[in-house]
C-alpha cells in the first residue's frame, strides 16, 4: 500500500461491500491467471479473432474482481506465462498466441515461452515467431470455434501485423529498379524483350 496526499492507495485490491480490500500480488496473479483462460477460450471461439494485451488486462480484472493501478507490462507477462503452462498441462493449443500488441499486431517476445515449454527452438526472428503464432492460433480456432470455414481454416498473421507485412512488401517492390529498354528507355514487358525495338 502506498500513501498519496494522506489517503491510502492499494496496489492490488477487490471491492467487497462497497470498500476496497487489499489483495496480495500472488493472490492477484492467481486470480488473473484463472480468469485469463476462459477469456482466451472465448476469443478462440471466433475464427481469426485476436485480443490485445490491454483488452486482456481489463478483461481479467473485470472477471476476477481484482484490480490494480500497476502498469500492464509489469504483470500481464506473468499472467500469460501461467496460461502457457496451464495450456501445455491440459494439452490444449497455446492460447497466448491470440494475444497481440495493439500497436503492431504482434505477439511479442513473451511468446517464446510457448516454444520453450513445447521443447522447440527459439524463433529465428520476430517474423518467424509471428508465423508460429499464426499456426498456433489456427489450432486454437480448430479446438474452440464452431464456425470454421469448410476447409478447416488456414494460419493467418494477426490483421495489423499482416497489414505491416503487406506495406513492407509493397515498399520493397517500389524500391526495385524497373527494367527498361537500353535503346528506347521504355519499361520492358515481363518477357524482357522490348516490343518497340524488336
Secondary structure, 3 states (H helix, E strand, C coil): CEEECCEEECCEEEEECCEEEECCHHHHHHHHHHHHHHHHHHHHCCCCCCEEHHHHHHHHHHHHCEEECCCHHHCHHHHHHHHHHHHHHHCCCCHHHHEECCCCCCCCHHHHHHHHHCCCCCCCCHHHHHHHHHHHHHHHHHHHCCCCCCCCCCCCCCHHHHHHHHHHHHHHHHHCCCCECCCCCCECCCCCCCCCCC
